[in-house]
Amino acid sequence: MKRRSPKFRISAPLSLLAAVGLAGCITLLALWCQPNAFRGVLSNFLHKPVLIVLNALPVGLLLLGLSCLLRNVFFGAALTNLIVCGLSIANRIKIEVRDEPVFPRDLALLKEVGSAMGNYDIRYPVTAIALVILATAALAALGVLVGHRPFPWERLRGWQGSLLGAAGSFAALALAVVTVLGSTGLYDSIGASNPYRLSTVFNENGFPYNFCHQFTTFLVDRPQGFSRSAAAAWDEQETGAGQGRKVHLIMVMNEAFSDITDNPAFTWETDPLPNLHALQKDPHALSGRMVVPGFAGGTANTEFDVLTGMQTNALSAATTSALRVVNRSLDSVFRVFGDEGYHTSFFHPGDDWFYNRENVYRWLGAEETVFADEMEDLQYKGRWVTDAYLADFIEEKFEEAVSGGKMLCNYTTTIQNHMSYTADKYGADYDFPPVNAPGLSEEVETMLAVYAEGARDADGMLGRLVEYFSDSEEPVVLAFWGDHLPYLGDNQIGYRQLGLDVFSGPEGQENLTAYETPYVIWANGAAAEVLDWESAAEALDLPRGGEISACFFGAALLELTGRGEATPWFAFLNQLRREAPVIQRETVLLSDGTLVQGLPETLKPTVAKWRQWSYYKLKYKEISG
C-alpha cells in the first residue's frame, strides 16, 4: 500500500515561522494551566519582558528538536504541547496539594508519585486537561493534513538531516539550560513578590522557565566509586540493637544562638547567658561546640545534618540547600524513636512552605508538624514570635503527650533572634541594655545590642525549660544549641571590631571558629537515673572541648539514650565520630584534638563509605511511611 501524502506542504521558512508561533501558543497555554490568575501572569510578563523569552525559549527549542525527529512541525508541536502542558498541569496539582512545584528530579520518582496520589484529595483541573488534550489532537490532525516541502539541500532531506536537526536543537536546549536558564544571577535579578517561596516564583515567573532553572539547582553529586548494591548491603547489616532507655528527648535549635557575648571586649553589668553558663557546670550536662554547615545562615541545613547524619557540605560541589534535595522518606532520629512508639514532632513558628519543611519533615518521619499558622495566640517581639512563647508551647505539647501515655521526641527551631539586628527590630522605642565594649562604631554597637537582647531571651528560654523539666517526674533529656553564628554586617564588620576570627583560612582550609555554636545536653533527675548519666556521658567519648559536627550530633543523642546501635547507619556514624568528631569539608579534627587539613589516608575509606551511603539513602532507599 502506498503511503498517503499530506494534502498541503509548506516550505522550510514557513515551517520555522510556524514553529515560532506554535511555541508561543504552547507557552501561553502552559501558563494558563497554572493555579494563579492568567491575567496576573500576563501583567507580570509585560513588566518583565525577559520572562517572555525565558519561558518561550525552552519550549521553542524542544519543539524544533521534536519536529526534526518527527519530520513535521505540527507533529512536533503536538508532542511538545503534551509534554509541556502536561508537566504544567502536574505542577498545578502539586502546588495545590502540597504547596510545592514540580522539579526535574520528580521525573525519576514516578513510582513514588503513583503511590502517593492515593494519599491526597486531588481536584483535577478538568477544563485544563481537556483543553490540552484537544489542542494536542488538533495539532496532530494538522500534521496529517500539512507536511513540508523537501529540504533545499538534498543530503539533508533524509533521516540524517532529521537526526542532525534534532541533535542541534536538543544541544541548544541543553546549553540554554546550563547557561541562560540556569543563571543564578539572572534568576535573582528577576525577583518575585516572595522569592523564598518557590510555588510563588513558579506562578509569577512562569513554569517553563522555572522548571528548566531547577536543573542546575539543589544538586546531589554521585560519589566516586558508588555502588548501589554495596550501599544496600551496608544498610541491611544486623546490629543486635534493642529498645533504648525510656526518656523524652527535647531538642531546641535556637536561631543564631551563640556565646560571642563572652568575648572579653564586653564588660556586662549583667551576664546575658547565665543559664547556659550554669548548665556548663551542671553534673548532669554535657556541653561543647557544634560545628554547623554554614556561617551566618543556613538554618535548615543544620536541621538536616543533625536529624539525618548526612552532611550538607558533602552533597554537592556547588552550594545547595539540603532540605530542597529531599524528595523521599529518609532515615532520621525521628524514625528511630518513632519505631519505639514515641510521638515525634517538629515545631517552628514560621511558614510551613519555607525550605519545604511541611513536606520534608513528613519524609523525615515526624508524626506531627506545627507551624505558625497552627499556633494559637502567638506572641511577638517586633516581627518575630518570641522564644518565651515557644517555651510555653513545648511545655504544653509535652504535657499533652504525657497525658496521652506517649513518650516524646521533639525538634523545635526558634525564630526570634533572626537577623537583621537593627535598632527598630523590637519597635522604635525599645530600650536595649548598653553593650559596654569600647572602640565599637555606632553601627556595630547597635547590632550587638540588638543581637544580645535576643541572646538573653534565648538563654531565658533555656532556663525556663530547665526549670520546668527539673520539676517533672518524667525522665527528660534536653538538647539546646544554635543553628549558626549571627550575621553582623557586611564583610563581618561586627566580628572585625570585636577581634573575633571568623574569616576564611588559606585555600581549601576551613576556619572552624566561623561555624562553631555552643550546645548543651542536660538530663533532669529522673533521666539521669534512667540513663546512669555519668556512665552514659563518659561512654560517648567526646573530645575534651566537646567539639562535634552537627551531622554527628543526632547520632550522639541516640547513643546517649541507649540507641547507638538502633540502625547500622547511626552505629556507623558514632564509630566515625570517635575517629574524627569534626569533619568540615577538607578540615578535620581528630579524636586526639589534632586539627589537620585534608583527610588522613586512614580515614579516607570510611569517609568515602559515608558519602556513598548518604547518596544511596537520598536517591534509592525505600522507606514506607
LUMPA-344399 format. One record per residue (C-alpha): x, y, z. Coordinates in Angstrom, 1 decimal. Example, Ala and Ser with C-alpha at 12.3 -4.5 7.8 and 13.67 -1.06 7.14 Angstrom:
! residues 2
REC        X        Y        Z
REC     12.3     -4.5      7.8
REC     13.7     -1.1      7.1
! end
This chain:
! residues 625
REC        X        Y        Z
REC      0.0      0.0      0.0
REC      1.2      3.4     -0.8
REC      1.8      5.9      2.0
REC     -0.8      8.7      1.8
REC      0.9     12.1      1.5
REC     -0.4     15.3      3.2
REC     -2.7     17.5      1.2
REC     -0.7     20.6      1.8
REC      3.1     21.2      2.0
REC      4.8     24.3      3.4
REC      8.4     25.5      2.8
REC     11.2     25.3      5.4
REC     10.9     29.1      6.2
REC      7.2     28.8      6.8
REC      7.8     25.7      8.9
REC     10.2     27.7     11.0
REC      7.8     30.6     11.3
REC      5.0     28.1     12.3
REC      7.3     26.6     14.9
REC      7.9     30.1     16.5
REC      4.2     30.8     16.5
REC      3.3     27.4     17.9
REC      5.9     27.7     20.6
REC      4.4     31.0     21.7
REC      0.9     29.5     21.8
REC      2.1     26.4     23.8
REC      3.9     28.6     26.2
REC      0.7     30.7     26.8
REC     -1.4     27.5     27.3
REC      1.2     26.2     29.8
REC      1.0     29.5     31.7
REC     -2.8     29.4     31.6
REC     -2.8     25.9     33.2
REC     -1.1     27.3     36.3
REC     -3.1     27.8     39.5
REC     -2.8     31.6     39.6
REC     -4.8     34.1     37.6
REC     -3.7     34.2     33.9
REC     -4.3     38.0     33.7
REC     -1.8     38.5     36.6
REC      0.8     36.4     34.9
REC      0.5     38.4     31.7
REC      0.7     41.6     33.6
REC      3.9     40.4     35.3
REC      5.4     39.4     31.9
REC      4.6     42.8     30.5
REC      6.5     44.4     33.4
REC      9.4     41.9     33.0
REC      9.6     41.2     29.2
REC     12.7     39.0     29.7
REC     10.3     36.4     31.1
REC      8.6     36.1     27.7
REC     11.9     34.9     26.2
REC     12.9     32.8     29.1
REC      9.7     30.8     29.0
REC      9.3     30.5     25.3
REC     12.9     29.7     24.6
REC     12.9     26.1     26.0
REC      9.5     25.4     24.5
REC     10.7     26.5     21.1
REC     13.9     24.5     21.2
REC     12.1     21.4     22.3
REC      9.5     21.9     19.6
REC     12.3     22.3     16.9
REC     14.0     19.1     18.1
REC     10.8     17.0     18.1
REC      9.8     18.5     14.7
REC     13.0     17.4     13.2
REC     12.7     13.9     14.7
REC      9.0     13.5     13.5
REC      9.7     15.4     10.3
REC      6.7     17.6     10.7
REC      6.3     20.8     12.7
REC      2.7     20.1     13.7
REC      3.5     16.6     15.0
REC      6.4     18.1     16.9
REC      4.1     20.8     18.3
REC      1.6     18.2     19.3
REC      4.1     16.2     21.3
REC      5.7     19.4     22.8
REC      2.2     20.6     23.8
REC      1.5     17.3     25.5
REC      4.8     17.3     27.4
REC      5.0     21.0     28.4
REC      1.3     21.4     29.3
REC      1.2     18.0     30.9
REC      4.0     19.0     33.2
REC      2.4     22.4     33.8
REC     -0.9     20.6     34.9
REC      1.2     18.3     37.2
REC      2.8     21.4     38.6
REC     -0.6     23.0     39.3
REC     -1.8     19.8     41.1
REC      1.3     19.5     43.2
REC      1.2     23.2     44.2
REC     -2.4     22.9     45.2
REC     -1.9     19.7     47.1
REC      1.5     20.2     48.7
REC      2.4     23.9     48.0
REC      5.5     22.6     46.1
REC      6.2     22.9     42.4
REC      7.2     20.1     40.1
REC     11.0     19.8     39.8
REC     13.1     17.9     37.2
REC     14.1     15.4     39.9
REC     10.4     14.4     40.2
REC     10.6     12.7     36.8
REC     12.8     10.0     38.5
REC     10.1      9.4     41.1
REC      7.1      8.4     39.0
REC      6.6      5.2     41.0
REC      6.6      7.1     44.3
REC      4.2      9.7     42.8
REC      1.8      7.0     41.8
REC      1.8      5.5     45.3
REC      1.4      8.9     46.9
REC     -1.5     10.1     44.8
REC     -3.9      7.9     46.8
REC     -3.0      9.7     50.0
REC     -4.3     13.1     48.8
REC     -7.7     14.5     47.9
REC     -6.8     15.8     44.4
REC     -9.1     18.1     42.5
REC     -8.0     17.6     38.9
REC     -8.3     20.7     36.6
REC    -10.7     19.0     34.2
REC    -11.0     22.1     31.9
REC     -7.3     22.5     31.6
REC     -6.8     18.8     30.9
REC     -9.5     18.7     28.3
REC     -8.1     21.8     26.6
REC     -4.6     20.4     26.4
REC     -5.9     17.1     25.0
REC     -8.0     18.9     22.4
REC     -5.1     21.1     21.4
REC     -2.8     18.1     21.1
REC     -5.3     16.3     18.9
REC     -5.8     19.4     16.7
REC     -2.1     19.8     16.2
REC     -1.7     16.1     15.4
REC     -4.6     16.4     12.9
REC     -2.8     19.3     11.2
REC      0.3     17.2     11.0
REC     -1.7     14.7      9.0
REC     -3.0     17.3      6.6
REC      0.0     19.6      6.3
REC      3.5     18.4      5.5
REC      6.7     20.3      4.5
REC      8.4     20.6      1.2
REC     11.7     18.8      0.6
REC     14.7     20.5      2.2
REC     16.7     22.6     -0.3
REC     19.9     20.6      0.3
REC     19.4     17.0     -0.9
REC     21.9     15.5      1.5
REC     19.8     16.7      4.5
REC     16.4     15.5      3.2
REC     16.6     12.1      4.8
REC     16.8     10.8      8.3
REC     20.4     12.0      8.5
REC     19.2     15.6      8.3
REC     16.4     14.9     10.7
REC     18.8     13.5     13.3
REC     21.3     16.3     12.8
REC     18.5     18.9     13.2
REC     17.2     17.2     16.3
REC     20.6     16.9     17.8
REC     21.4     20.5     17.2
REC     18.1     21.7     18.7
REC     18.5     19.5     21.8
REC     22.1     20.5     22.2
REC     21.0     24.2     22.1
REC     18.3     23.4     24.7
REC     20.9     21.8     27.0
REC     23.2     24.7     26.5
REC     20.5     27.2     27.3
REC     19.6     25.3     30.5
REC     23.1     25.4     31.9
REC     23.8     29.0     30.8
REC     20.9     31.4     30.4
REC     18.1     29.5     32.0
REC     20.3     28.2     34.8
REC     21.9     31.5     35.6
REC     21.5     32.3     39.3
REC     22.4     35.9     38.7
REC     19.6     36.4     36.1
REC     17.2     34.4     38.3
REC     17.8     36.6     41.3
REC     17.6     39.8     39.3
REC     14.1     39.0     38.1
REC     12.8     38.5     41.6
REC      9.3     37.8     42.8
REC      6.9     39.0     45.4
REC      8.2     36.2     47.7
REC     11.5     34.8     46.3
REC     11.8     32.3     49.1
REC      8.5     30.6     48.3
REC      9.1     28.5     45.2
REC      5.5     28.0     44.4
REC      5.1     31.8     44.2
REC      8.1     32.1     42.0
REC      6.8     29.4     39.6
REC      3.4     31.0     39.5
REC      4.6     34.6     38.9
REC      7.6     34.0     36.6
REC      6.3     31.0     34.6
REC      6.5     27.3     34.8
REC      8.7     26.5     31.7
REC     11.5     28.8     32.8
REC     11.5     27.9     36.4
REC     11.3     24.1     35.7
REC     14.4     24.4     33.4
REC     16.2     26.6     36.0
REC     15.8     23.8     38.6
REC     18.0     21.5     36.5
REC     21.0     23.4     37.9
REC     19.9     23.9     41.5
REC     19.7     21.7     44.6
REC     22.2     19.2     43.1
REC     23.5     16.0     44.7
REC     26.7     14.7     43.2
REC     27.2     11.0     42.7
REC     30.2     10.0     44.9
REC     33.2      8.3     43.2
REC     33.1      4.5     43.5
REC     29.4      4.5     44.4
REC     27.7      1.0     44.2
REC     24.0      0.8     44.9
REC     24.2     -2.9     45.8
REC     27.1     -2.3     48.2
REC     25.3      0.6     49.9
REC     22.1     -1.5     50.2
REC     24.2     -4.3     51.9
REC     25.5     -1.8     54.4
REC     22.0     -0.7     55.2
REC     20.9     -4.3     55.9
REC     23.5     -5.2     58.4
REC     22.4     -6.6     61.7
REC     23.2     -4.5     64.8
REC     21.6     -6.6     67.5
REC     20.1     -3.4     69.0
REC     17.1     -3.5     71.3
REC     14.9     -0.8     72.8
REC     16.6      2.3     74.1
REC     16.2      3.9     77.5
REC     12.7      5.4     78.1
REC     13.4      9.1     78.2
REC     11.8     12.0     76.5
REC     14.1     13.9     74.1
REC     13.5     17.6     73.6
REC     15.8     19.2     71.0
REC     15.8     23.0     70.7
REC     17.8     24.7     67.9
REC     17.8     28.4     68.7
REC     18.1     30.9     65.9
REC     21.6     32.4     65.8
REC     22.3     31.4     69.4
REC     26.0     31.9     70.3
REC     28.2     32.9     73.1
REC     30.0     35.8     71.3
REC     28.9     37.9     74.3
REC     31.5     36.1     76.3
REC     34.2     37.9     74.4
REC     36.5     39.9     76.7
REC     35.7     43.1     74.8
REC     32.4     43.2     76.7
REC     32.0     44.4     80.3
REC     28.4     43.4     81.0
REC     26.7     44.7     84.1
REC     24.6     41.5     84.0
REC     25.6     38.3     82.3
REC     23.5     37.8     79.2
REC     23.8     34.0     79.3
REC     23.5     32.9     83.0
REC     21.6     29.8     82.3
REC     24.0     28.5     79.6
REC     26.9     29.1     81.9
REC     25.2     27.4     84.8
REC     24.5     24.3     82.8
REC     28.1     24.1     81.5
REC     29.0     23.4     85.2
REC     26.0     21.1     85.9
REC     27.0     17.5     86.7
REC     24.1     16.2     84.6
REC     25.0     18.2     81.5
REC     27.4     17.9     78.6
REC     28.5     21.0     76.7
REC     30.8     21.9     73.9
REC     31.0     23.4     70.4
REC     28.9     22.2     67.5
REC     30.4     22.8     64.0
REC     27.4     23.6     61.8
REC     27.3     23.6     57.9
REC     27.2     27.4     57.3
REC     28.4     30.8     58.6
REC     25.7     33.3     59.5
REC     22.9     31.4     57.7
REC     21.6     28.0     56.7
REC     19.2     27.1     59.5
REC     17.6     24.3     57.6
REC     21.0     22.8     56.6
REC     21.8     22.4     60.3
REC     18.4     20.7     60.8
REC     19.2     18.3     58.0
REC     22.6     17.4     59.3
REC     21.5     16.8     62.9
REC     18.5     14.7     62.1
REC     19.8     12.6     59.2
REC     23.6     12.2     59.9
REC     24.3     13.3     56.3
REC     26.3     16.4     55.7
REC     25.0     19.3     53.6
REC     28.5     20.4     52.6
REC     29.2     17.0     51.1
REC     26.1     16.7     48.9
REC     27.4     18.7     46.0
REC     30.5     20.6     44.9
REC     28.1     23.5     44.3
REC     26.3     25.3     47.1
REC     23.0     23.6     47.8
REC     20.0     23.7     50.2
REC     19.8     20.4     52.0
REC     16.1     20.3     52.6
REC     15.5     21.1     49.0
REC     17.2     17.9     47.8
REC     15.0     15.8     49.9
REC     12.1     14.2     48.0
REC     11.7     10.8     49.6
REC     11.4      9.2     53.0
REC     14.8      9.2     54.9
REC     16.2      7.6     58.0
REC     16.4     10.1     60.8
REC     16.5     10.5     64.6
REC     12.7     10.8     64.4
REC     12.3      7.3     62.8
REC     14.5      5.6     65.5
REC     12.2      7.0     68.3
REC      9.1      6.5     66.2
REC      9.9      2.8     65.7
REC      9.7      2.5     69.5
REC      6.3      4.1     69.7
REC      7.4      7.6     70.6
REC      5.3     10.6     69.4
REC      7.6     12.5     67.1
REC      7.1     16.2     66.4
REC      8.6     19.3     64.8
REC      7.7     22.8     65.8
REC      8.6     26.1     64.1
REC      6.9     29.5     64.4
REC      7.4     30.3     60.8
REC      5.8     29.4     57.5
REC      5.4     25.7     56.6
REC      6.5     26.3     53.0
REC      9.8     27.8     53.8
REC     12.6     25.3     52.8
REC      9.6     23.0     52.0
REC      9.6     22.0     55.7
REC      6.0     20.9     55.6
REC      6.8     18.0     53.2
REC     10.4     17.3     54.3
REC      9.5     16.7     57.9
REC      6.9     14.2     56.9
REC      9.6     12.5     54.8
REC     11.9     12.5     57.9
REC      9.3     10.7     59.9
REC      7.8     13.5     62.1
REC      4.4     12.3     63.2
REC      3.3     15.9     63.9
REC      4.4     19.2     62.5
REC      3.2     22.6     63.8
REC      4.0     25.9     62.2
REC      3.0     29.5     62.9
REC     -0.4     29.2     61.1
REC     -1.5     26.4     63.5
REC     -0.2     28.0     66.7
REC     -2.8     29.9     68.7
REC     -2.3     33.3     70.4
REC      1.2     33.9     69.0
REC      3.3     36.4     71.0
REC      5.6     38.6     69.1
REC      8.6     40.8     70.0
REC      8.9     43.0     67.0
REC      8.0     40.9     63.9
REC      9.2     37.6     65.3
REC      7.5     35.0     67.5
REC      9.2     35.0     71.0
REC     11.3     32.3     72.4
REC      9.2     32.6     75.6
REC      6.0     31.7     73.6
REC      7.8     28.7     72.1
REC      8.9     27.5     75.6
REC      5.2     27.6     76.6
REC      4.3     25.7     73.5
REC      6.8     23.0     74.1
REC      5.7     22.6     77.7
REC      2.0     22.4     76.6
REC      2.8     19.8     73.9
REC      4.9     17.8     76.4
REC      2.0     17.6     78.9
REC     -0.3     16.6     76.0
REC      2.0     13.7     75.1
REC      2.4     12.6     78.7
REC     -1.3     12.7     79.4
REC     -1.9     10.6     76.3
REC      0.6      8.0     77.6
REC      3.2      8.8     75.0
REC      6.9      9.3     75.1
REC      8.0     12.4     73.2
REC     10.8     13.1     70.7
REC     10.6     16.7     69.6
REC     12.7     19.1     67.5
REC     12.0     22.8     67.7
REC     13.5     25.5     65.6
REC     13.1     29.0     67.0
REC     13.0     32.3     65.1
REC     13.1     35.3     67.5
REC     16.8     36.2     67.2
REC     16.7     36.1     63.4
REC     18.6     39.0     61.6
REC     18.6     41.9     60.9
REC     19.8     43.4     64.1
REC     18.6     47.0     63.6
REC     17.6     49.5     66.2
REC     13.9     49.1     65.2
REC     13.8     45.3     65.4
REC     11.7     45.3     68.6
REC     10.0     48.7     68.0
REC     11.2     52.2     67.6
REC     11.3     53.0     71.3
REC     12.7     49.7     72.6
REC     15.4     50.4     75.2
REC     18.4     48.0     74.9
REC     20.8     47.4     77.7
REC     24.2     49.1     76.9
REC     26.9     46.9     75.3
REC     29.8     48.3     77.2
REC     32.5     47.4     74.7
REC     34.9     50.2     73.9
REC     36.1     51.0     70.4
REC     32.9     50.0     68.5
REC     31.4     52.0     65.8
REC     27.8     53.2     66.3
REC     26.6     50.7     63.6
REC     28.3     47.7     65.3
REC     27.3     48.8     68.8
REC     23.6     48.9     67.7
REC     23.9     45.5     66.0
REC     25.4     43.9     69.1
REC     22.9     45.5     71.5
REC     20.0     44.1     69.4
REC     21.6     40.7     69.0
REC     22.5     40.5     72.7
REC     18.9     41.1     73.6
REC     17.8     38.2     71.5
REC     20.6     36.1     73.1
REC     19.3     37.0     76.5
REC     15.8     35.8     75.6
REC     17.2     32.6     74.1
REC     19.1     32.0     77.3
REC     15.9     32.7     79.2
REC     14.1     30.1     77.2
REC     16.8     27.6     78.1
REC     16.5     28.5     81.8
REC     12.7     28.3     81.6
REC     12.8     24.8     80.1
REC     15.4     23.5     82.6
REC     13.3     24.8     85.5
REC     10.1     23.2     84.1
REC     11.6     19.8     83.4
REC     13.5     19.8     86.7
REC     10.1     19.8     88.4
REC      8.9     16.9     86.2
REC      8.9     13.3     87.4
REC      9.1     12.3     83.7
REC     12.7     11.5     82.5
REC     13.7     14.2     80.1
REC     16.9     14.9     78.1
REC     17.1     18.5     76.8
REC     19.5     19.4     74.0
REC     19.9     23.1     73.2
REC     22.1     24.7     70.5
REC     22.5     27.4     67.9
REC     21.9     26.8     64.2
REC     24.7     29.2     63.1
REC     26.5     32.4     64.2
REC     24.7     35.7     63.7
REC     25.2     37.9     60.7
REC     26.9     41.0     62.0
REC     27.2     43.3     58.9
REC     28.8     43.2     55.6
REC     32.4     42.0     55.5
REC     31.9     40.7     59.1
REC     32.4     44.2     60.4
REC     30.9     43.3     63.8
REC     33.4     40.4     64.2
REC     36.3     42.5     63.0
REC     35.7     45.2     65.6
REC     35.4     42.6     68.3
REC     38.6     40.9     67.2
REC     36.8     37.6     66.6
REC     38.5     35.5     63.9
REC     35.7     34.1     61.7
REC     37.5     34.7     58.4
REC     38.4     32.2     55.7
REC     41.7     30.4     56.0
REC     44.1     29.6     53.2
REC     42.5     28.0     50.1
REC     40.9     24.6     50.9
REC     41.1     25.2     54.7
REC     38.2     26.0     56.9
REC     38.3     28.2     59.9
REC     36.2     26.2     62.3
REC     35.6     29.2     64.5
REC     33.2     30.6     61.9
REC     31.0     27.5     62.2
REC     31.0     26.9     66.0
REC     28.0     27.4     68.1
REC     27.5     26.3     71.8
REC     25.5     23.3     72.7
REC     24.4     21.8     76.0
REC     22.8     18.4     76.6
REC     21.1     18.2     80.0
REC     19.2     15.5     81.8
REC     16.7     16.1     84.6
REC     16.9     14.0     87.8
REC     14.7     11.2     86.5
REC     16.5     10.9     83.2
REC     19.9     11.0     84.9
REC     18.8      8.0     86.9
REC     17.3      6.1     84.0
REC     20.4      6.6     81.8
REC     23.0      6.2     84.6
REC     24.2      9.6     83.5
REC     27.9      9.6     84.4
REC     28.5      6.2     82.6
REC     26.4      7.2     79.6
REC     28.0     10.6     79.2
REC     31.6      9.2     79.6
REC     30.8      6.4     77.1
REC     30.2      8.9     74.3
REC     34.0      9.6     74.1
REC     33.5     13.2     73.3
REC     36.8     15.2     72.9
REC     37.9     17.4     75.8
REC     36.4     20.5     74.3
REC     33.2     18.8     73.3
REC     33.6     19.6     69.7
REC     31.3     17.7     67.3
REC     30.0     18.2     63.8
REC     26.3     18.8     63.5
REC     25.9     15.7     61.4
REC     27.1     13.5     64.3
REC     25.1     15.3     67.0
REC     21.8     13.3     66.4
REC     23.7     10.0     66.4
REC     25.4     11.0     69.7
REC     22.0     11.8     71.2
REC     20.8      8.3     70.1
REC     23.8      6.7     71.8
REC     23.3      8.7     75.0
REC     19.8      7.5     75.2
REC     20.7      3.9     74.6
REC     20.1      3.8     70.8
REC     23.6      4.0     69.4
REC     23.1      0.6     67.7
REC     19.5      1.2     66.6
REC     20.4      1.1     62.9
REC     23.6      0.2     61.0
REC     23.6      3.8     59.8
REC     23.7      5.5     63.2
REC     26.1      2.9     64.6
REC     28.4      3.8     61.7
REC     28.1      7.5     62.4
REC     29.1      7.0     66.0
REC     32.1      4.9     65.0
REC     33.2      7.7     62.6
REC     32.6     10.4     65.2
REC     35.0      8.6     67.5
REC     37.7      8.8     64.9
REC     37.0     12.4     63.7
REC     34.5     14.3     65.8
REC     34.6     17.2     63.3
REC     34.7     17.0     59.5
REC     34.2     20.2     57.7
REC     35.0     19.7     54.0
REC     38.8     19.1     54.0
REC     39.4     20.3     57.6
REC     39.3     17.5     60.1
REC     39.5     17.5     63.9
REC     40.8     14.1     65.1
REC     39.8     12.4     68.3
REC     43.1     13.4     70.0
REC     42.4     17.1     69.3
REC     44.7     17.3     66.3
REC     43.4     19.7     63.6
REC     44.5     18.5     60.1
REC     43.9     19.8     56.6
REC     42.9     17.1     54.2
REC     41.6     13.7     55.1
REC     44.2     11.4     56.6
REC     44.8      8.3     54.4
REC     43.5      6.0     57.2
REC     40.2      8.0     57.3
REC     39.5      8.2     53.5
REC     37.8      4.8     53.1
REC     35.5      5.4     56.0
REC     34.5      8.9     54.8
REC     34.1      7.6     51.2
REC     31.7      5.0     52.6
REC     29.8      7.7     54.5
REC     29.4      9.8     51.3
REC     28.3      6.8     49.2
REC     25.8      5.6     51.9
REC     24.3      9.1     52.1
REC     23.8      9.1     48.3
REC     22.1      5.8     48.5
REC     19.7      7.0     51.1
REC     18.9     10.2     49.2
REC     18.4      8.5     45.9
REC     17.4      4.9     46.3
REC     16.5      3.6     49.7
REC     12.8      2.7     50.1
REC     11.1      3.5     53.4
REC      7.4      3.0     53.9
REC      5.6      5.8     55.7
! end
